[in-house]
């Protein structure tokens, strides 16, 4: 049966200050504008809202925390707290010493997601994975390799793969809270997906869910699909154990 996994990168507004190293000048300008209007457009309390919804609905989910801003809550097993680094640096571009600090497993997490999906550089593809293995992570979100600041990232619906001892779950799609259209597209893709034992991994951010209506809609629809025996909703930690 298709497994569906929802992953929330929990980082508040930290990336607004940092931007993304791969942005071109137009994207940088957009980033600066976004930073100016962030309090209107986005939500500082996105994490609390999504967390409350998941608890209420007993919805399996992974929250990937930026360690300098968030810490895990005492929760039931359907909530998985993974790590999204200490301070959201682009791992493939920083020194070994910085890397060690960024991935240090201070919350004893099993799952991981790298900022901007920068987890594998073609110059030295095993570097980040080895660092994660040392810190006892088991599973990560994955979108493909980087070459410096350029990348060949893609979405896939597939079985997890293993790279250098770390299980990698391809992102299948992503959404931010503002676009119901995207949620419908995701649900359609899940409905049409026929590959057995594949994982459909949906990613989103805490801050981009100002309008929780769409997140609630997604949770409701996925639970209905699960009830009909069409999918199995799991978090990343459960995925790691299932294999
Ligand atoms: Zn992030």
Boltz pocket constraint, residues with backbone or C-beta under 6 A from the ligand:
constraints:
  - pocket:
      binder: B
      contacts: [[A, 9], [A, 11], [A, 15], [A, 84], [A, 88], [A, 114], [A, 115], [A, 116]]
      max_distance: 6.0
